[in-house]
Amino acid sequence: MPPRSPPPYARNGPPVVLVHGAFESVDTWSRLAPLLARDHRVYALDLTGDGYSERQGPYTVDHFTRQLLGFLDAMHLGGPGGRPLLVGHSSGAAVVTEAALRAPGRLGGVMLLDGDALDTGAGPPPAFKYVLIDPYRTSLLRLGLGIDAVIRGVYDAQCGPACPRLDAAGLDQWRRPLRVPGAESALWSMLAAGVPGLPADRVARLAGVRLPKSVVFGAQDDVFTRQTPQETARRIGAPPATLIPGARHLTMISSPEAVATAVDRLTAASVAASR
């Protein structure tokens, strides 16, 4: 199955392409996309291994970046169709960073949202290797997916108190992608490999690319250190990072208005830079 994309929400305005992070999907943007659509053409895609995409690796930054650039080709973006802003969430920050390094002339700007784009080598703890052995891993996953409290617990920890409580439809939104054909094996492959990212010196090359850049984090994001947002902004040559009060790691769900405002600022910078 090819990566899916919702149709653009607006016929006019600068294009924005939303790139999700690990274990997320197009649905992750459901609160933010309608706000952006007031002034932008909004696109998103399911990267292979997540959402309802084909479960076929490798699940690497290189593979995801080639998929993203192919998506721009398919949607006729980066040429007469307009130079899009790329917004990459969490590990998606590495994908949009690499895309900007490979094809800066096709883009209007880049936002790193709740992500530093770095390859930290983070993977499961050593003891987790025993859980990755069948039949334990299959039993654990299927048991967890069947318990609403487990899904809500992970969601609440990542999203925080500002996020809407998951109702039945919300639970299904997070549960169903992990039940599509091939999802289990892809999940274990991705967990074993760790979160995809780039070496620090590769990320730092973005500072030399003449594109408007933005870094936005939840102020209470405990996936990273408190220093990470400003360190990331300095590394890529962006203005000081925007911190969203009270938000954790899923700012596009907890604080869509604040993220939309940050995208609007990046759009204004992109328009100014193109003159």
Phi, psi and chi 1 to 4 in degrees:
 res  aa     phi    psi   chi1   chi2   chi3   chi4
   1 MET       -  129.7  177.2 -175.1  -64.5      -
   2 PRO   -71.4  159.0   26.8  -34.4      -      -
   3 PRO   -60.9  137.8   21.6  -32.4      -      -
   4 ARG   -91.5  157.0   67.2 -166.9  174.6  116.1
   5 SER  -144.0  136.0  169.5      -      -      -
   6 PRO   -69.0  154.8   27.2  -33.6      -      -
   7 PRO   -63.8  154.2   24.4  -33.6      -      -
   8 PRO   -57.9  139.1   15.6  -25.9      -      -
   9 TYR   -80.4  -19.5  -71.8   87.7      -      -
  10 ALA  -133.0  145.0      -      -      -      -
  11 ARG   -79.1  -26.1  -67.2 -175.3  179.4  -85.3
  12 ASN  -121.9  174.3  -60.3  -52.6      -      -
  13 GLY    96.4  162.1      -      -      -      -
  14 PRO   -66.8  143.0   23.6  -33.1      -      -
  15 PRO   -77.1  146.1   25.9  -32.1      -      -
  16 VAL  -128.9  131.0  176.4      -      -      -
  17 VAL  -113.7  123.9  177.8      -      -      -
  18 LEU  -100.7  124.9  -53.4  173.1      -      -
  19 VAL  -118.0  114.5 -178.9      -      -      -
  20 HIS   -74.8  170.8   65.0   75.1      -      -
  21 GLY   -98.7 -170.4      -      -      -      -
  22 ALA   -62.7  136.4      -      -      -      -
  23 PHE    63.5   24.3  -44.2  117.8      -      -
  24 GLU  -115.1 -171.9  -61.2  171.2    0.6      -
  25 SER  -159.5 -179.5   72.3      -      -      -
  26 VAL   -52.9  -36.2  162.9      -      -      -
  27 ASP   -61.8  -21.5  -67.1  -29.2      -      -
  28 THR   -59.8  -24.7  -49.6      -      -      -
  29 TRP   -94.3    8.6  -54.0  103.2      -      -
  30 SER   -63.1  -25.3   59.6      -      -      -
  31 ARG   -88.1  -30.4  -59.9 -165.9   75.2 -155.1
  32 LEU   -83.0  -41.9  175.0   63.4      -      -
  33 ALA   -55.1  -44.9      -      -      -      -
  34 PRO   -62.7  -31.2  -24.0   35.8      -      -
  35 LEU   -70.2  -43.1  -59.3 -179.5      -      -
  36 LEU   -64.9  -31.1  -65.4  178.6      -      -
  37 ALA   -67.6  -10.8      -      -      -      -
  38 ARG   -64.0  -31.0  -65.2  175.5  -60.3 -162.7
  39 ASP  -133.7    2.7  -60.2  -60.5      -      -
  40 HIS  -133.8  160.4  -61.1   83.7      -      -
  41 ARG   -90.2  121.9  -73.4  174.6  -72.2  144.9
  42 VAL  -110.1  128.9 -176.4      -      -      -
  43 TYR  -127.0  154.4  -58.7   81.5      -      -
  44 ALA  -153.3  161.8      -      -      -      -
  45 LEU  -145.6  152.3   72.2  161.0      -      -
  46 ASP   -88.9  114.2  -78.7  -20.0      -      -
  47 LEU   -68.4  150.3  -63.4  173.9      -      -
  48 THR   -57.2  134.5   49.8      -      -      -
  49 GLY   102.0  -14.9      -      -      -      -
  50 ASP  -129.3  166.6  -72.8  -50.4      -      -
  51 GLY    59.0 -129.3      -      -      -      -
  52 TYR  -114.5   25.6  -61.1   92.7      -      -
  53 SER   -79.8  172.7   70.6      -      -      -
  54 GLU   -68.3  136.5 -176.4  176.5    9.1      -
  55 ARG   -89.9   80.1  -95.0   42.0  177.6 -168.6
  56 GLN  -142.0  118.8 -179.2  175.1  -15.3      -
  57 GLY   -77.6 -172.0      -      -      -      -
  58 PRO   -78.5  151.6   30.1  -36.4      -      -
  59 TYR   -97.5   70.1  -53.6  113.4      -      -
  60 THR  -123.5  163.5   62.3      -      -      -
  61 VAL   -60.8  -40.2  173.4      -      -      -
  62 ASP   -60.7  -46.7  172.6   68.6      -      -
  63 HIS   -64.0  -45.3 -177.5   74.2      -      -
  64 PHE   -64.6  -38.2  -66.3  148.1      -      -
  65 THR   -66.7  -42.0  -58.0      -      -      -
  66 ARG   -63.6  -35.1  -73.4 -172.2  -76.1  110.5
  67 GLN   -66.5  -42.8 -175.6 -179.7   -5.2      -
  68 LEU   -63.5  -45.5  172.4   58.2      -      -
  69 LEU   -65.8  -34.6  -66.1  176.2      -      -
  70 GLY   -65.2  -35.9      -      -      -      -
  71 PHE   -63.6  -41.9  179.8   80.1      -      -
  72 LEU   -61.2  -39.9  -61.5 -173.0      -      -
  73 ASP   -61.0  -47.7  -71.9  -21.2      -      -
  74 ALA   -63.3  -33.9      -      -      -      -
  75 MET   -91.6    3.8  -64.7  -67.4  106.4      -
  76 HIS    58.1   43.9  -53.2  -68.3      -      -
  77 LEU  -108.9  147.0  -62.1  171.9      -      -
  78 GLY    97.5    7.2      -      -      -      -
  79 GLY  -142.9 -129.5      -      -      -      -
  80 PRO   -59.0  -24.9  -24.8   34.8      -      -
  81 GLY   -77.2   -3.1      -      -      -      -
  82 GLY   107.1  148.6      -      -      -      -
  83 ARG   -90.8  116.0  -64.4 -166.1  -58.5  165.7
  84 PRO   -81.1  153.9   32.4  -37.7      -      -
  85 LEU   -82.4  136.9  -57.7  178.7      -      -
  86 LEU  -105.4  128.3  -59.9 -175.9      -      -
  87 VAL  -116.9  114.5  178.8      -      -      -
  88 GLY  -112.7  121.9      -      -      -      -
  89 HIS   -94.8  135.4 -179.9 -105.4      -      -
  90 SER    54.3 -120.5 -166.2      -      -      -
  91 SER   -66.8  -18.3   64.2      -      -      -
  92 GLY   -63.4  -19.0      -      -      -      -
  93 ALA   -62.2  -35.8      -      -      -      -
  94 ALA   -67.2  -37.3      -      -      -      -
  95 VAL   -66.7  -45.6  179.6      -      -      -
  96 VAL   -71.5  -30.2  -58.7      -      -      -
  97 THR   -63.9  -47.6  -65.1      -      -      -
  98 GLU   -64.8  -37.9 -176.7   63.0   22.3      -
  99 ALA   -62.2  -40.1      -      -      -      -
 100 ALA   -67.5  -33.9      -      -      -      -
 101 LEU   -70.8  -34.4  -67.2  173.3      -      -
 102 ARG   -83.6  -33.8  -64.1 -173.6 -173.5 -173.2
 103 ALA  -140.7   58.2      -      -      -      -
 104 PRO   -62.2  -31.9   23.2  -34.5      -      -
 105 GLY   -68.9  -12.3      -      -      -      -
 106 ARG   -93.3   -5.5  -60.5 -177.9   59.8 -176.8
 107 LEU  -115.2  156.5  -53.2 -179.8      -      -
 108 GLY  -101.4  -17.3      -      -      -      -
 109 GLY   170.1  168.5      -      -      -      -
 110 VAL  -137.8  133.6  178.4      -      -      -
 111 MET  -121.2  130.2  174.8 -178.5  -71.5      -
 112 LEU   -99.6  111.8  -84.6   56.2      -      -
 113 LEU  -108.8  113.2  178.3   63.5      -      -
 114 ASP    56.2   36.3  -58.3  -35.8      -      -
 115 GLY  -157.2  144.3      -      -      -      -
 116 ASP  -104.2   -2.1   61.9    2.8      -      -
 117 ALA    71.6    3.0      -      -      -      -
 118 LEU   -87.1  147.7  -65.1  179.6      -      -
 119 ASP   -89.7  100.5  178.2    6.3      -      -
 120 THR   -89.3   -5.5   61.6      -      -      -
 121 GLY    74.6   11.1      -      -      -      -
 122 ALA   -70.4  129.2      -      -      -      -
 123 GLY  -144.1 -168.7      -      -      -      -
 124 PRO   -68.4  153.0   25.6  -34.4      -      -
 125 PRO   -62.1  156.3   21.5  -31.9      -      -
 126 PRO   -52.7  -39.3  -27.0   34.6      -      -
 127 ALA   -65.5  -19.8      -      -      -      -
 128 PHE   -68.6  -19.2 -162.3   69.1      -      -
 129 LYS   -60.5  -26.9   65.1 -178.1 -179.9 -179.3
 130 TYR   -73.9  -30.2  -62.1  107.5      -      -
 131 VAL   -71.8  -27.5  178.9      -      -      -
 132 LEU   -76.0   -1.6  -67.2  177.0      -      -
 133 ILE   -90.9  130.7  -59.9  173.4      -      -
 134 ASP   -68.3  148.4  -98.4  -25.0      -      -
 135 PRO   -89.9    2.0   35.3  -36.6      -      -
 136 TYR   -61.4  -44.1  -52.9  112.5      -      -
 137 ARG   -65.8  -41.3   66.8 -176.2 -169.3 -178.8
 138 THR   -65.1  -43.8  -61.2      -      -      -
 139 SER   -63.7  -42.6  -61.4      -      -      -
 140 LEU   -63.2  -46.3 -178.6   65.7      -      -
 141 LEU   -63.7  -47.6  175.9   63.0      -      -
 142 ARG   -67.6  -34.5  -66.5  178.6 -179.2  177.1
 143 LEU   -66.2  -46.0  178.9   63.7      -      -
 144 GLY   -63.6  -41.2      -      -      -      -
 145 LEU   -65.8  -24.4  -72.0  177.1      -      -
 146 GLY   -85.9   -5.4      -      -      -      -
 147 ILE  -110.3  113.2  -58.4  175.0      -      -
 148 ASP   -56.9  -38.9  -68.6   -7.0      -      -
 149 ALA   -64.2  -31.5      -      -      -      -
 150 VAL   -67.6  -47.2  171.4      -      -      -
 151 ILE   -63.9  -43.8  -61.7  174.4      -      -
 152 ARG   -63.2  -36.9  -77.1 -162.2  174.9  100.6
 153 GLY   -64.3  -44.0      -      -      -      -
 154 VAL   -66.1  -44.5  174.3      -      -      -
 155 TYR   -60.5  -47.7  170.1   84.3      -      -
 156 ASP   -63.5  -39.1  -69.5  -16.9      -      -
 157 ALA   -64.7  -37.5      -      -      -      -
 158 GLN   -83.2  -32.3  -67.9  -72.6  -61.7      -
 159 CYS   -97.4  -38.4 -148.8      -      -      -
 160 GLY    91.6  176.7      -      -      -      -
 161 PRO   -69.1  -16.6   23.8  -34.2      -      -
 162 ALA   -77.8  -10.9      -      -      -      -
 163 CYS   -83.4  148.6  -73.4      -      -      -
 164 PRO   -66.2  144.8   23.8  -33.6      -      -
 165 ARG   -66.8  141.6  178.1  174.1  170.7   78.6
 166 LEU   -72.8  120.8  -71.2 -177.9      -      -
 167 ASP   -90.8 -169.5   56.5   12.8      -      -
 168 ALA   -60.8  -40.7      -      -      -      -
 169 ALA   -66.3  -38.9      -      -      -      -
 170 GLY   -66.3  -40.7      -      -      -      -
 171 LEU   -61.2  -41.8  -72.3  165.4      -      -
 172 ASP   -65.6  -34.5 -171.4   55.5      -      -
 173 GLN   -60.5  -37.5  174.4 -178.6  -48.2      -
 174 TRP   -86.7  -29.4  -71.7   94.8      -      -
 175 ARG   -81.8  -44.0  174.8 -173.4  -74.6  132.5
 176 ARG   -61.3  -39.5 -170.5  164.6   40.3  169.5
 177 PRO   -60.3  -23.6  -25.5   36.2      -      -
 178 LEU   -85.4    4.4  -68.8  171.5      -      -
 179 ARG  -116.4    3.7  -72.1  176.9  166.6  168.3
 180 VAL   -76.1  158.9  -57.9      -      -      -
 181 PRO   -54.9  130.6  -27.0   35.3      -      -
 182 GLY    85.7   -4.5      -      -      -      -
 183 ALA   -65.4  -39.2      -      -      -      -
 184 GLU   -63.3  -50.3  -74.4 -172.5   25.7      -
 185 SER   -64.6  -36.6   59.7      -      -      -
 186 ALA   -65.1  -40.7      -      -      -      -
 187 LEU   -59.8  -46.1  174.0   64.2      -      -
 188 TRP   -67.9  -35.7  -55.2  126.2      -      -
 189 SER   -63.5  -42.7  -65.0      -      -      -
 190 MET   -70.5  -39.1  -70.7 -172.0  -75.1      -
 191 LEU   -63.9  -40.1  -77.9  173.1      -      -
 192 ALA   -66.5  -34.2      -      -      -      -
 193 ALA   -80.1  -22.4      -      -      -      -
 194 GLY    87.9  171.5      -      -      -      -
 195 VAL   -70.2  127.9  177.0      -      -      -
 196 PRO   -69.2  143.2   23.8  -32.7      -      -
 197 GLY  -164.0 -175.7      -      -      -      -
 198 LEU  -119.8  153.2  -62.5  168.1      -      -
 199 PRO   -61.5  150.7  -20.3   31.4      -      -
 200 ALA   -58.6  -38.1      -      -      -      -
 201 ASP   -69.6  -29.1   59.6  -14.4      -      -
 202 ARG   -70.0  -44.3 -179.2   68.7  176.4  168.0
 203 VAL   -61.2  -39.4  176.5      -      -      -
 204 ALA   -64.1  -21.5      -      -      -      -
 205 ARG   -64.7  -21.0  -67.6 -174.9 -174.3 -177.7
 206 LEU   -63.2  -25.3 -170.4   56.7      -      -
 207 ALA   -61.6  -28.1      -      -      -      -
 208 GLY   -87.9   -1.1      -      -      -      -
 209 VAL   -92.1  127.3  175.9      -      -      -
 210 ARG   -83.4   78.6  -62.5 -173.3   63.8 -178.9
 211 LEU  -137.7  144.8  -84.2  176.9      -      -
 212 PRO   -61.4  136.4  -24.8   35.6      -      -
 213 LYS  -133.5  154.0  -55.7  149.7 -159.8  162.7
 214 SER  -148.2  145.3  177.7      -      -      -
 215 VAL  -125.7  125.5  174.5      -      -      -
 216 VAL  -132.3  129.5  179.8      -      -      -
 217 PHE  -135.9  152.6  -88.7   75.9      -      -
 218 GLY   -70.3  134.0      -      -      -      -
 219 ALA   -63.8  -23.9      -      -      -      -
 220 GLN  -107.5   22.8  -52.7  -56.4  -41.4      -
 221 ASP   -68.5  111.4 -170.6  -23.0      -      -
 222 ASP   -96.4    8.8   56.0    7.3      -      -
 223 VAL   -73.3  -29.0  173.3      -      -      -
 224 PHE  -120.4  169.3  -60.8   93.1      -      -
 225 THR   -76.3  165.1   69.2      -      -      -
 226 ARG   -66.1  -23.4  -70.7 -174.0  177.7  -85.2
 227 GLN   -81.6  -18.4  -66.7   74.5   36.5      -
 228 THR   -56.6  -46.4  -64.5      -      -      -
 229 PRO   -57.6  -48.0  -27.2   36.5      -      -
 230 GLN   -72.6  -35.4  -57.4  -55.2  -17.9      -
 231 GLU   -62.0  -40.0  -70.8  174.6  -10.6      -
 232 THR   -65.6  -43.8  -58.9      -      -      -
 233 ALA   -60.0  -43.8      -      -      -      -
 234 ARG   -65.4  -39.4  -72.4 -168.7  -67.3  -90.1
 235 ARG   -62.6  -39.1 -177.8  176.0  -66.4  113.6
 236 ILE   -97.9    2.6   69.3  170.1      -      -
 237 GLY    74.6   34.5      -      -      -      -
 238 ALA  -100.1  163.2      -      -      -      -
 239 PRO   -60.4  167.2  -20.4   31.8      -      -
 240 PRO   -50.7  142.4  -28.8   36.4      -      -
 241 ALA   -62.9  146.5      -      -      -      -
 242 THR   -89.8  124.7  -62.6      -      -      -
 243 LEU  -108.3  127.6  -60.7 -179.6      -      -
 244 ILE   -96.6  113.7  -59.8  177.3      -      -
 245 PRO   -57.8  136.7  -22.6   33.4      -      -
 246 GLY    77.9   -7.6      -      -      -      -
 247 ALA   -90.1  150.6      -      -      -      -
 248 ARG  -106.6 -124.8  -66.6 -173.4 -174.3  172.3
 249 HIS   -94.5  -11.9 -169.1   60.8      -      -
 250 LEU  -115.2   65.2  -63.3  174.4      -      -
 251 THR   -64.0  -29.8   52.3      -      -      -
 252 MET   -69.8  -16.8   64.5  -73.2 -154.5      -
 253 ILE   -96.3  -44.2  -62.6  175.9      -      -
 254 SER   -77.1  -33.6   67.8      -      -      -
 255 SER  -138.8   57.2  -49.5      -      -      -
 256 PRO   -61.2  -33.5   22.1  -32.8      -      -
 257 GLU   -64.9  -42.1  -64.6   86.8   -3.1      -
 258 ALA   -66.9  -39.0      -      -      -      -
 259 VAL   -67.3  -41.1  176.5      -      -      -
 260 ALA   -60.9  -39.2      -      -      -      -
 261 THR   -62.9  -40.7  -63.0      -      -      -
 262 ALA   -65.2  -38.4      -      -      -      -
 263 VAL   -65.1  -39.9  172.5      -      -      -
 264 ASP   -61.4  -39.8  -72.0  -19.1      -      -
 265 ARG   -64.2  -40.8  -73.6 -161.9  -62.8  -93.8
 266 LEU   -66.4  -36.9 -176.6   60.8      -      -
 267 THR   -60.9  -45.1  -59.7      -      -      -
 268 ALA   -61.1  -40.4      -      -      -      -
 269 ALA   -65.5  -38.0      -      -      -      -
 270 SER   -65.4  -43.0  177.7      -      -      -
 271 VAL   -63.5  -43.0  170.9      -      -      -
 272 ALA   -63.7  -39.1      -      -      -      -
 273 ALA   -69.5  -25.2      -      -      -      -
 274 SER   -83.3   -8.6   65.9      -      -      -
 275 ARG   -81.4      -  -70.6  173.6  178.8  168.0
